[in-house]
Each structure stands twice: as C-alpha cells, then as structure tokens.
Amino acid sequence: MSIAEKQDLLIEELGFFQDWTERYEYVISLGKKLAPMDGASKDPAHLIKGCQSQVWLDAKTEDGKVRYYADSDSLITKGMIALFVHVLDNEKPDDILTADMSFIDRTGLKEHLAPTRANALNLMANQMKQRALEFASLS
C-alpha cells in the first residue's frame, strides 16, 4: 500500500466517527498501539523541539526502508505522532521525502487543537522527513 493510499484509508477511518471527541479517542488509541520506544532513545537528541509536550522520534533503516519509533508524555500528542508513523513507517526514504503531508489537514483534527499543538504536527512531519533525508543520502 502506498503512502497516499494509507493516508486515504486513515482519513476514511476517521470519517466513521461522528464528532471530534470520537476522532481524538481513535487517535489516542493509535498512540497506545505504537511499538515501545527504546528508553535510551528518549534523550534530548531525539526530542522534537518546539512541541508543547515532549515528543521523541527515532528512526532506523531496515532493508532499505525507514522504521520510525516515537513516544510522547502526552496521550493526544502520542496519538498525533502515531498518525505519521502509521503512514510513513516501513517506506523507502525517497517515497517519504515526496509524500504530501497535507493529509493531516484533511483529517479535520487540527481545527480542534490549540495553535501550539497544531504547529507541533508540522514539526513532527518535518522531523520525520528530515530523518528520511538522512537515510536517502546514505543510499
């Protein structure tokens, strides 16, 4: 499944929920399903700077694809980073770099976030692309 197809599926899944609180409960549940992050990666070098909550992001390559690991000290923020992990994990660096990350706007979630949390979504997407860029240059 391509990144765009994963994004469309996620938007479709979110569309099943009648109101934004149900959507956020779903997002939080995605965060709870994230693979545990190695405790050693929860350090300042892996923090996404500028986020209201602490958000850690690590990435590795495996068989030419980027594997993302993330965590946060906030349930909603962990759910938000899980959205990006859900669509970008296990993809080739070049595919991640060319992915249209505006899909997050189509979820309607930003409308119910404080401006600082909404800005954090952009920071998360940028950081994930930055990590993919590092791996692309190694290929």
N, C-alpha and C positions, 0 to 999 in steps of 0.2 A: 504494500500500500504506500503510495507516495505521501509526501508531507502535506500537499494540498488536499488529498483525499482524507488524511487523518484529521486535518483542520475542519473540513466539511462535516465529517462524522461527529466530531466534538460539538460543533455548532448545532447540528441536528439533535444530538442527545440533550444539550442544554435547552433546546426548544420544546422538549417534552414537559418542562416544568412551567407551571402556571405563573409563578411570581418570582421575584428576585431572591427572596429568602430561600426558596426551594433550590434555586440555582446555586446559591452560595453553600447550602448544605451538601450539594453534589460536589462542588469544587473542594470543599473541606474533606469529603470522603476520598477524593483523588489524592489529596495530600497524605492522608493516612495510609494509602496503598503504596507510597513511594518506597523503594528499596532503602533499607537503613544505610545511612551515610557513615563512612569510617570516621570514628571520633577524632583521629589525627588530622582529618581534613577540615575540622571545624576550628579553623585558626584564622587570624587576620588576613592571611594571604588568599583565602578562599571566600572572604566576605564580599558581597556585592555592596559597594559603597554607595551611599545616598538613599538607601532604603530605610524607612522608619523602623522596621523590625530587623532583626539580624537574619540575613539570608546567606547561606553558604552554598557555593557551587563548585563542584569538581568535575573534571572530565578526563576521560582516557580514550585511547583508540583500541579497538579490538576488531581484527580482520578488516581494517581499512574504514571502519565506521566509528563514529563518536558515541561513547556511552557517557551519559550525564548522571551525576549523583547530586542531590540537593536536599537541603533541610532548612528549617526556619524555627524560630522560637515563637512564632505566631501561627495558629491553625489556618487562618484565612490566607496568610502570605505563603505558607507551605502549599496550600491548595493552588495558589496562583502560579507558583514556580512549577508545580506538578503539571499544569496545563501545557507549559512549554516543554517539559521533559516528555510528556505524553506524545507530542507531535514531532519532536526533534531527536529523541533518543534512538540510537541504532541506525542513524542515517549517515551517508557519506558527507565529509566536510563541505565539498562543493555544493551539494544539494542544500545543506543548511545555510550556506552563505547566500544562495539565490532565493531562499524561501521568503515569501511575502508574510511578514509578521503582523500585518494589519488585521489578520483574522481575529485577533483579540478584541478589536473594536466591534466586530460583528457578533460577538457573544452577548453584548449588552451589559457586561459586568462592570465596565468602567464607570457607567452612569451612576452607580450606587456606591462608589468608593470615594473616600476623601481624596483630594487632589494629590497629597503626598503618596498615598497608596497607588493611585492611578499612574503616577510618574514612575513608581517602582516597577511597574510592568514593562515600561520602556527600558529601564535599566537592566532588568532580567534578560529581555530579548537581546539587547546589545551585548551583554556579557556572554551569553550563550553563543552568539555569532563570533565574538572575539576568540573564544576558545576554539571554535571550529576553524577559524582563520589560522590559528597557531598550528593546528594539525594539518591543514591544507598545505602550508608552507613546508611541512616535513615530507610530503608525498613526492 
